[in-house]
Amino acid sequence: MSTVAAVERLAQVADRLARKDLTVERFLRALAWNCAGIRLGPLGYLDLASGGRNRFSGRGFRRRFDDGTDGQVRHFAGMAVAPVLLGERAARWSSIHVLGDAPGSADGQLSEAALTFSRELRTGRLAPSDAGDWIRHHLAS
C-alpha cells in the first residue's frame, strides 16, 4: 500500500489531467473516472447513482472532512462531477436528501467543498492547472 495520502493522490490525478487539453467538463468527468470509477459515457449516471467505487482509498483529509472511512476521495470526485451530470441544485439536493449528508457533517462539508471546487472550475475562476493545488490547500490535513 502506498504511503502517499489519498488526498495527495487525488491532487496528483488532478495535476496529471490538467496537463491534457481537456474541457472543464471533460476534466471533471476524467477526475471522477480516475478517482471514483464513474464512467465517462451515459453509464456514468448509473455509477454516480450507485456511489461509484473506490479507485484508491485512504486518508489525509482535514478533520472536518474526515468521516472515519477510506472513501473520501470517491465522495469528493463524485460530488465534483455531479453538477456536470445533474446540475448543481440537483447535486446538492441529492447529497442531502438521497445520500444523507447532513450539512454540518464531515460528508456534508466535503460535498460542499466538492461543489465549490466544481463551480470554480466551471465558471473559470479556477483553472484545471491549479486544481491540484486547490485540493492540497483546501482539503489536505
C-alpha positions in Angstrom: 0.0 0.0 0.0 1.3 3.5 -0.9 2.4 5.8 1.8 1.1 8.8 -0.1 -2.1 10.1 1.5 -5.2 9.6 -0.6 -5.9 13.3 -0.7 -2.5 13.8 -2.3 -3.2 11.1 -4.8 -6.4 12.9 -5.7 -4.3 16.1 -6.2 -1.8 14.2 -8.3 -4.6 12.9 -10.6 -5.8 16.5 -11.0 -2.3 17.6 -11.8 -1.9 14.8 -14.4 -5.3 15.6 -16.0 -4.5 19.3 -16.1 -1.6 18.6 -18.4 -4.0 17.3 -21.0 -6.0 19.5 -23.3 -9.5 18.8 -21.7 -12.5 21.0 -21.4 -13.5 21.6 -17.8 -16.4 19.2 -18.2 -14.1 16.5 -19.5 -11.6 17.3 -16.8 -14.2 16.7 -14.1 -15.5 13.6 -15.8 -12.0 12.2 -16.1 -11.3 13.1 -12.4 -14.5 11.2 -11.5 -13.4 8.2 -13.6 -9.9 8.0 -12.3 -10.9 8.6 -8.6 -14.4 7.2 -8.3 -14.9 4.8 -11.2 -17.7 7.0 -12.6 -17.6 6.2 -16.3 -17.3 8.9 -18.9 -20.3 7.9 -21.1 -24.0 7.6 -20.3 -23.3 4.8 -17.8 -21.7 7.5 -15.6 -25.2 8.4 -14.4 -25.7 4.9 -13.1 -22.2 4.9 -11.5 -23.0 8.2 -9.8 -26.4 6.9 -8.5 -24.7 3.8 -7.1 -21.9 5.9 -5.4 -19.1 4.9 -7.7 -16.3 2.8 -6.3 -13.0 3.5 -4.6 -10.3 3.5 -7.2 -7.9 4.2 -4.4 -8.7 4.7 -0.7 -7.1 6.2 2.3 -6.9 9.3 4.4 -5.2 12.6 4.6 -8.2 14.9 4.6 -8.7 17.7 7.1 -10.5 16.6 10.2 -13.7 18.5 9.2 -13.9 16.4 6.0 -12.9 13.0 7.6 -15.8 10.7 8.3 -13.6 7.9 9.5 -13.7 5.9 6.3 -11.3 5.5 3.4 -13.8 6.6 0.8 -13.5 10.4 0.9 -11.6 10.6 -2.5 -14.5 8.8 -4.1 -17.0 11.0 -2.3 -15.3 14.2 -3.4 -14.8 13.2 -7.0 -18.4 12.0 -7.3 -19.7 15.2 -5.9 -17.4 17.3 -8.1 -18.8 15.7 -11.2 -22.4 15.6 -10.1 -23.2 19.2 -11.2 -21.9 18.3 -14.7 -24.3 15.4 -14.8 -27.3 16.7 -12.8 -26.9 20.4 -12.3 -25.7 22.0 -9.1 -29.1 22.3 -7.4 -30.0 18.7 -8.0 -26.5 17.6 -6.9 -26.8 19.5 -3.6 -30.3 18.2 -3.1 -29.2 14.6 -3.8 -26.3 15.0 -1.4 -28.6 16.0 1.5 -31.7 14.0 0.7 -30.5 10.9 -1.1 -27.0 10.4 0.4 -28.0 11.8 3.8 -25.0 14.1 4.0 -26.2 16.5 6.8 -24.8 20.0 6.1 -22.7 20.1 9.2 -21.3 16.6 9.0 -18.0 15.6 7.6 -19.6 14.3 4.4 -21.8 17.3 4.1 -18.8 19.6 4.4 -16.9 17.5 1.9 -19.9 17.6 -0.5 -20.0 21.4 -0.3 -16.2 21.7 -0.9 -16.6 19.5 -4.0 -19.5 21.6 -5.3 -17.4 24.7 -4.7 -14.4 23.2 -6.5 -16.6 22.2 -9.4 -18.3 25.6 -9.6 -14.9 27.4 -9.5 -13.7 25.2 -12.4 -17.0 25.6 -14.4 -17.1 29.4 -14.0 -13.4 29.8 -14.9 -12.4 31.2 -11.5 -10.2 28.1 -11.1 -8.1 26.7 -14.0 -7.6 23.0 -14.2 -3.8 23.7 -14.0 -4.5 25.0 -10.4 -6.9 22.2 -9.4 -4.3 20.0 -7.7 -3.1 22.9 -5.6 -6.7 23.8 -4.7 -7.2 20.3 -3.4 -3.9 20.4 -1.4 -4.8 23.9 0.1 -8.5 23.3 0.9 -8.7 19.6 1.7 -5.4 18.2 2.9 -4.6 17.9 6.6 
